[in-house]
Amino acid sequence: MINFTIKFQSGIPIYEQVVYAVKKAIVTEQLKAGDRFPSVREMSKELRINPNTAQKVVSHLVRENILEIKPGIGSTVSELGVATKAERHRILNDEVEKLIVESKRLSINKEEIMDAIDRHWKLDSKGGKE
């Protein structure tokens, strides 16, 4: 059973969308540390995605220490870790730069960006509910 939600969008690789959906489910506590994660077969069947894509998702999440593989049990959600220096740099510099470039391109002002960040921060800390 898939215990996270995903709305597929065209133009974005499916694997990236599923990885993002899992990360969002963890920060909104739809998925918690120790929860069983669907097998590649289950994910492939329920999401109607290629098994190779499902395997790529699991491999990526294991590499990022979001999932752990337990022999005889399967995949489970890991405890949330503290970001590495490289992860912090990527988010606080690279991702923010992309947000600012796109915002300026679309004439979105700083206040709108800050309001959106604040709103999403509150949403995600309440499990996706306001």
PyMOL commands that set and color helices and strands:
alter all, ss='L'
color gray80, all
select helices_A, chain A and resi 14-27+40-47+51-63+85-105+110-125
alter helices_A, ss='H'
color red, helices_A
select strands_A, chain A and resi 67-70+74-77
alter strands_A, ss='S'
color yellow, strands_A
deselect
rebuild
show_as cartoon
